[in-house]
């Protein structure tokens, strides 16, 4: 083997494979829009998400059984009081 073939086999081909996988891996990072970081202004309208959109606004069956019209005293969750 000549020195040119040796360099091609042991340097150029592995380097080409490395560059290919680097570009495939980082492709989405370069193509996407900038991410939101805490403290930045939020210029988008609010989006309400519910796992059960049909049940939004309905009262629980336990609340209706007792005839209460007062709001439920159940607390908890991500922003509740324990």
C-alpha positions as YAML, in Angstrom:
chain: A
units: angstrom
residues:
- id: 1
  name: UNK
  ca: [0.00, 0.00, 0.00]
- id: 2
  name: UNK
  ca: [1.19, 3.49, -0.76]
- id: 3
  name: UNK
  ca: [1.20, 6.30, 1.81]
- id: 4
  name: UNK
  ca: [-1.77, 7.92, 0.00]
- id: 5
  name: UNK
  ca: [-3.87, 4.75, 0.30]
- id: 6
  name: UNK
  ca: [-2.90, 4.37, 3.95]
- id: 7
  name: UNK
  ca: [-3.94, 7.95, 4.77]
- id: 8
  name: UNK
  ca: [-7.18, 7.47, 2.84]
- id: 9
  name: UNK
  ca: [-8.09, 4.28, 4.69]
- id: 10
  name: UNK
  ca: [-7.00, 5.26, 8.20]
- id: 11
  name: UNK
  ca: [-7.71, 9.03, 8.23]
- id: 12
  name: UNK
  ca: [-10.03, 10.23, 5.48]
- id: 13
  name: UNK
  ca: [-12.68, 7.51, 5.65]
- id: 14
  name: UNK
  ca: [-13.10, 7.61, 9.47]
- id: 15
  name: UNK
  ca: [-13.12, 11.41, 9.34]
- id: 16
  name: UNK
  ca: [-15.84, 11.35, 6.66]
- id: 17
  name: UNK
  ca: [-17.94, 8.95, 8.76]
- id: 18
  name: UNK
  ca: [-17.49, 11.16, 11.85]
- id: 19
  name: UNK
  ca: [-18.47, 14.31, 9.94]
- id: 20
  name: UNK
  ca: [-21.51, 12.57, 8.44]
- id: 21
  name: UNK
  ca: [-22.86, 11.48, 11.84]
- id: 22
  name: UNK
  ca: [-22.09, 14.88, 13.36]
- id: 23
  name: UNK
  ca: [-24.09, 16.63, 10.65]
- id: 24
  name: UNK
  ca: [-27.01, 14.20, 10.94]
- id: 25
  name: UNK
  ca: [-27.05, 14.60, 14.72]
- id: 26
  name: UNK
  ca: [-26.79, 18.40, 14.78]
- id: 27
  name: UNK
  ca: [-29.08, 18.99, 11.77]
- id: 28
  name: UNK
  ca: [-32.19, 19.62, 13.86]
- id: 29
  name: UNK
  ca: [-30.34, 22.02, 16.16]
- id: 30
  name: UNK
  ca: [-29.30, 24.24, 13.27]
- id: 31
  name: UNK
  ca: [-32.67, 24.05, 11.47]
- id: 32
  name: UNK
  ca: [-34.98, 24.76, 14.41]
- id: 33
  name: UNK
  ca: [-36.00, 28.14, 15.77]
- id: 34
  name: UNK
  ca: [-34.42, 29.45, 18.96]
- id: 35
  name: UNK
  ca: [-35.69, 27.90, 22.18]
- id: 36
  name: UNK
  ca: [-37.46, 29.80, 24.93]
- id: 37
  name: UNK
  ca: [-35.28, 30.46, 27.95]
- id: 38
  name: UNK
  ca: [-36.60, 31.55, 31.34]
- id: 39
  name: UNK
  ca: [-36.67, 35.30, 31.66]
- id: 40
  name: UNK
  ca: [-37.28, 35.97, 27.98]
- id: 41
  name: UNK
  ca: [-40.46, 37.71, 26.85]
- id: 42
  name: UNK
  ca: [-43.30, 35.35, 25.89]
- id: 43
  name: UNK
  ca: [-44.89, 36.68, 22.69]
- id: 44
  name: UNK
  ca: [-47.36, 33.87, 22.07]
- id: 45
  name: UNK
  ca: [-51.04, 33.55, 23.03]
- id: 46
  name: UNK
  ca: [-51.84, 31.29, 26.00]
- id: 47
  name: UNK
  ca: [-52.83, 27.72, 25.18]
- id: 48
  name: UNK
  ca: [-55.01, 25.77, 27.58]
- id: 49
  name: UNK
  ca: [-54.38, 22.04, 27.53]
- id: 50
  name: UNK
  ca: [-56.52, 19.35, 29.04]
- id: 51
  name: UNK
  ca: [-56.18, 15.59, 28.92]
- id: 52
  name: UNK
  ca: [-59.98, 15.40, 28.70]
- id: 53
  name: UNK
  ca: [-61.29, 18.34, 26.63]
- id: 54
  name: UNK
  ca: [-64.87, 17.03, 26.76]
- id: 55
  name: UNK
  ca: [-64.83, 17.16, 30.57]
- id: 56
  name: UNK
  ca: [-63.56, 20.71, 30.96]
- id: 57
  name: UNK
  ca: [-65.95, 22.71, 33.09]
- id: 58
  name: UNK
  ca: [-67.96, 19.73, 34.33]
- id: 59
  name: UNK
  ca: [-68.27, 19.14, 38.04]
- id: 60
  name: UNK
  ca: [-67.20, 15.91, 39.66]
- id: 61
  name: UNK
  ca: [-69.93, 13.37, 40.40]
- id: 62
  name: UNK
  ca: [-69.14, 13.61, 44.13]
- id: 63
  name: UNK
  ca: [-69.84, 17.35, 44.14]
- id: 64
  name: UNK
  ca: [-73.27, 16.99, 42.53]
- id: 65
  name: UNK
  ca: [-74.44, 14.19, 44.85]
- id: 66
  name: UNK
  ca: [-74.54, 16.36, 47.94]
- id: 67
  name: UNK
  ca: [-76.29, 19.27, 46.28]
- id: 68
  name: UNK
  ca: [-73.44, 21.63, 47.09]
- id: 69
  name: UNK
  ca: [-73.18, 24.73, 44.99]
- id: 70
  name: UNK
  ca: [-70.01, 25.84, 46.79]
- id: 71
  name: UNK
  ca: [-66.67, 25.16, 45.15]
- id: 72
  name: UNK
  ca: [-64.88, 21.98, 46.07]
- id: 73
  name: UNK
  ca: [-62.47, 22.08, 49.03]
- id: 74
  name: UNK
  ca: [-60.14, 19.54, 47.41]
- id: 75
  name: UNK
  ca: [-56.61, 20.87, 47.11]
- id: 76
  name: UNK
  ca: [-53.42, 19.53, 45.69]
- id: 77
  name: UNK
  ca: [-51.62, 19.20, 42.41]
- id: 78
  name: UNK
  ca: [-48.82, 21.28, 41.02]
- id: 79
  name: UNK
  ca: [-50.07, 24.60, 42.34]
- id: 80
  name: UNK
  ca: [-52.32, 23.57, 45.20]
- id: 81
  name: UNK
  ca: [-51.96, 23.99, 48.92]
- id: 82
  name: UNK
  ca: [-51.14, 20.96, 51.00]
...
